[in-house]
Amino acid sequence: MPTQTLNARVLKKTQLSERVVGLTLGLDGGGVLPAWEPGAHIELELGASEPLYRQYSLCGTQADTQHWQIAVLKDEASRGGSAYIHEVLQEGDVLPVSVPKNHFPFAAQNKCYFIAGGIGITPIVPMVEAAAAAGLDWQLLYLARSPADFIFLADLQARDAERIHVHASDDDGPYDLQAALAALDAHTTVYSCGPQGLLDALEQYQSQQSHIGWQLVVERFAVAVDEQTLTGNTFTVTLHKSGKHIQVGSDETILAALKREGVRVKCSCQNGTCGTCETVVISGRPEHRDFVLSPEERELNETMMVCVSRALSDELVLDL
């Protein structure tokens, strides 16, 4: 699906911690940036000859219409994106940036319990701001490996330190997540972003406790993809614009089959978490395996993530 982009300039690059840099972006030439809601992210196009597309949550203030703020962890297993931002991108550089998208919308009422793991604090910061502005009953659990990893903590504590609990596992050992969750009531919505282990634990605990009334909303920035996720039945993909028919084998993804035939599709995560490869479905029944689309969006079958999703029908016609 085509994504609207704009040219943004890096106005400021700040070392937020040993492993995290913050970027302040503004329109190249100045001007008002598109509005956004808590939980939204933008997609950066990095590099030149072989662009890398990477998504980062907006973590600034919505009221600031001249600047966007993001924070980027230098991933030890980087596929190039975070290393490029940390080592190559400089203040003054101009790069294509998408308009904000939101697969992690904040819509809580009454009580909010935010759980951030490491760099997962980035989408949570504007949610906390929105919850406080709306007068909601909110709490924040901020988990990290070491105290040095707690970016934005001073600003968050300045808002209301009594509502914030921090836990550094290197100093304090494992956190008793189940005890914290057991204290929540049915009027609470839990919003969480962080590493896969944290989100898996939340979902597992919720599924095992049939009496739980609180709601869980998560955003994943990475998942471990196994062979079963990426393989399955064979089917045909027809490209609507060219009429070309491509056979997708049982041991390859749609994305891999398209690349095999020389069809270029924007992609990033290749594990169904980022939404970069979202493609319009003209006909056929997708088998959705992503972590982006809501249940309602899956029922509509209007788009799919071709990096992991497959087909329940013998043929899919895609707007390519």
C-alpha positions in Angstrom: 0.0 0.0 0.0 1.5 3.4 -1.0 2.6 5.4 2.0 2.7 9.2 1.9 6.1 10.6 2.7 7.7 13.9 3.3 11.3 15.2 3.5 12.4 15.7 7.1 15.6 17.2 8.4 17.5 16.0 11.5 17.5 19.1 13.6 19.1 17.5 16.7 20.8 14.3 17.6 21.1 13.6 21.3 22.7 10.7 23.3 19.9 9.7 25.7 21.9 6.8 27.2 24.9 4.7 26.3 22.8 2.7 23.8 20.0 5.1 22.8 20.1 8.3 20.7 17.2 10.7 20.3 16.4 12.5 17.0 14.4 15.7 16.6 13.0 15.9 13.1 11.3 18.8 11.3 10.1 19.5 7.8 12.9 20.3 5.5 12.3 24.1 5.0 10.1 24.3 8.0 6.4 24.1 8.5 3.7 22.3 10.3 4.0 18.5 10.6 1.0 16.2 10.2 -0.9 15.5 13.5 -0.5 12.2 15.3 -2.0 10.3 18.2 -0.3 8.4 21.1 1.0 5.0 19.9 1.8 6.3 16.4 5.0 5.6 14.6 6.8 7.0 11.5 8.9 5.1 8.9 12.3 6.4 8.0 14.0 5.6 4.7 17.7 5.2 5.5 20.6 4.9 3.1 20.8 5.6 -0.6 21.6 2.7 -3.0 19.7 0.1 -1.1 17.2 1.9 1.2 16.4 0.5 4.6 12.9 1.1 5.9 12.6 1.3 9.7 9.8 2.3 12.0 10.1 4.3 15.3 7.4 5.4 17.7 6.8 9.1 18.2 7.7 9.9 21.8 7.4 13.7 21.9 4.6 16.0 22.6 1.5 16.1 20.4 1.1 19.9 20.9 4.5 20.5 19.3 3.5 20.7 15.6 7.0 21.7 14.4 9.0 18.7 15.6 8.8 15.0 15.9 10.8 13.1 18.5 12.0 9.5 18.2 14.5 7.4 20.2 16.6 4.6 18.7 18.3 1.8 20.5 21.5 0.5 19.0 20.5 -3.1 18.5 23.3 -5.6 19.0 21.7 -7.7 16.3 21.0 -4.7 14.0 20.1 -5.4 10.4 21.6 -2.0 9.5 18.9 0.5 10.5 19.9 1.3 14.1 23.6 1.2 13.2 23.0 3.6 10.4 21.2 6.1 12.7 23.8 5.8 15.4 26.9 5.9 13.3 26.1 7.6 10.0 23.1 9.9 10.3 24.0 13.4 11.3 22.3 16.7 12.3 21.3 18.5 9.1 20.8 15.3 7.1 17.5 15.1 5.1 15.7 11.9 4.7 12.2 10.6 3.5 9.8 10.0 6.4 6.3 8.6 6.3 3.3 10.3 7.7 2.4 8.8 11.1 0.7 5.5 11.3 -0.9 3.9 14.4 -1.2 0.2 15.0 -1.1 0.8 18.8 -3.9 3.2 19.5 -4.6 4.6 22.9 -8.3 4.6 23.8 -8.5 3.7 27.4 -11.1 4.9 29.9 -11.1 4.8 33.7 -7.8 3.0 34.6 -4.6 2.5 32.6 -1.7 0.4 33.5 1.3 1.0 31.3 4.1 -1.6 31.1 7.3 -0.6 29.2 10.2 -2.8 28.7 13.4 -1.0 27.7 13.1 1.0 24.5 9.4 0.1 24.6 8.9 3.2 26.7 8.8 5.3 23.5 5.1 4.9 22.6 4.2 4.8 26.2 5.5 8.4 27.0 2.7 10.2 25.0 0.1 7.7 26.3 1.1 8.7 29.9 0.8 12.4 28.9 -2.6 11.8 27.4 -3.9 9.8 30.3 -2.7 12.5 32.8 -4.3 15.2 30.7 -7.6 13.3 30.6 -7.6 12.9 34.4 -7.5 9.1 34.2 -6.2 6.8 36.9 -2.9 5.6 35.5 0.2 3.7 36.7 3.5 3.0 34.9 5.7 0.0 35.4 9.0 0.7 33.7 11.3 -2.3 33.3 14.9 -2.3 32.1 18.2 -4.2 32.5 20.1 -1.4 34.3 19.3 2.1 35.7 21.2 3.6 32.8 18.6 2.3 30.4 15.7 4.4 31.9 15.4 7.1 29.3 12.8 9.9 29.8 12.5 8.8 33.5 13.1 12.3 35.0 10.4 13.9 32.8 7.9 11.1 33.6 8.6 11.3 37.4 8.2 15.1 37.2 4.6 14.5 36.0 3.7 12.2 38.9 6.4 10.1 40.5 4.0 8.2 42.8 2.3 6.6 39.8 5.6 5.2 38.5 7.5 2.1 39.5 10.9 1.3 38.0 12.7 -2.0 38.2 16.2 -2.7 36.9 16.8 -6.5 36.7 20.6 -6.2 36.9 20.3 -4.6 40.3 17.0 -5.9 41.6 16.7 -9.4 40.0 13.6 -10.7 38.1 10.4 -8.7 38.5 7.3 -10.5 39.9 5.0 -9.6 37.0 2.2 -11.9 38.0 1.9 -10.3 41.4 1.5 -6.9 39.7 -1.1 -8.1 37.2 -3.1 -10.0 39.9 -3.7 -6.6 41.6 -5.5 -5.1 38.6 -9.2 -4.9 38.4 -11.7 -5.3 35.5 -11.8 -1.6 34.8 -8.1 -1.5 33.8 -6.6 -1.5 30.3 -3.0 -2.7 30.1 -0.8 -1.1 27.4 2.6 -2.7 26.9 5.5 -2.4 24.5 8.8 -4.2 24.9 10.7 -7.3 24.1 9.0 -10.5 23.0 9.6 -12.2 26.4 7.7 -9.5 28.3 4.7 -9.5 25.8 4.6 -13.3 25.7 4.4 -13.4 29.5 1.6 -10.9 29.6 -0.5 -12.8 26.9 0.2 -16.1 28.6 -0.9 -14.9 32.0 -4.0 -13.4 30.6 -4.9 -16.6 28.7 -4.4 -18.7 31.8 -6.6 -16.6 34.1 -10.2 -17.0 32.8 -11.6 -14.7 35.4 -9.4 -11.7 34.4 -11.4 -8.7 33.3 -8.7 -6.3 32.4 -7.9 -5.7 28.7 -4.5 -6.1 27.2 -3.2 -4.1 24.2 0.4 -4.7 23.1 2.8 -3.5 20.4 5.6 -5.8 19.3 8.8 -4.5 17.7 10.2 -7.9 17.0 9.2 -11.6 17.1 11.0 -14.8 16.7 9.7 -16.3 13.4 9.7 -20.0 13.0 9.4 -22.2 9.9 5.7 -22.9 10.5 5.0 -19.1 10.4 6.8 -18.7 7.0 5.7 -21.9 5.2 2.4 -23.6 4.3 0.2 -24.5 1.3 1.1 -23.5 -2.3 -1.0 -20.9 -4.1 -0.9 -18.4 -6.9 -0.4 -14.7 -6.6 -1.7 -12.6 -9.6 -0.4 -9.1 -10.0 -3.3 -6.9 -10.9 -1.3 -4.2 -12.7 0.7 -6.5 -14.9 -1.5 -9.6 -15.0 1.6 -11.7 -14.0 0.9 -15.0 -12.2 3.5 -16.1 -9.6 3.4 -19.5 -7.9 4.2 -19.3 -4.2 5.8 -22.5 -3.0 5.1 -24.2 0.3 8.6 -23.3 1.5 8.7 -19.6 0.6 6.8 -16.4 1.5 4.9 -14.2 -0.9 7.6 -11.6 -0.4 10.3 -14.1 -1.4 8.3 -15.3 -4.4 7.8 -11.7 -5.6 11.5 -10.9 -5.2 12.4 -14.1 -7.1 10.4 -12.8 -10.0 12.0 -9.4 -9.9 9.0 -7.6 -8.2 10.2 -5.0 -5.7 8.1 -4.5 -2.6 9.0 -2.3 0.4 9.8 -4.4 3.4 11.5 -4.1 6.7 10.9 -6.5 9.6 10.0 -9.6 7.5 8.2 -11.0 10.6 4.8 -9.3 10.4 5.3 -6.6 13.0 6.0 -3.3 11.2 3.4 -3.0 8.4 5.8 -1.7 5.8 4.9 -4.5 3.2 1.1 -3.9 3.6 -0.5 -4.7 0.3 -4.0 -4.2 -1.1 -5.9 -7.4 -1.7 -8.2 -7.2 -4.7 -9.6 -10.7 -4.5 -9.0 -14.0 -2.8 -8.8 -14.9 0.9 -5.6 -14.1 2.8 -4.4 -16.2 5.7 -3.3 -13.4 8.0 -0.2 -14.2 10.1 0.9 -10.7 11.0 0.9 -8.8 14.3 -0.4 -5.6 12.8 -3.9 -5.9 11.6 -6.8 -5.8 14.1 -9.4 -8.6 14.1 -11.8 -6.2 12.3 -9.3 -5.4 9.6 -8.6 -9.1 9.1 -12.3 -9.8 8.6 -12.4 -7.1 5.9 -9.5 -8.7 4.0 -8.7 -5.4 2.2 -4.9 -5.6 2.9 -2.3 -8.1 4.0 1.3 -8.3 5.1 3.1 -10.2 2.3 6.2 -11.0 4.4 4.4 -13.6 6.5 0.8 -14.0 5.5 -0.4 -16.6 3.0 -3.6 -17.6 1.2 -6.7 -19.7 2.1 -7.8 -19.6 -1.5 -6.0 -21.0 -4.5 -5.3 -17.5 -5.8 -4.7 -14.0 -4.5 -5.0 -11.0 -6.7 -2.8 -8.2 -5.3 -2.7 -4.5 -6.3 0.9 -4.8 -7.6 
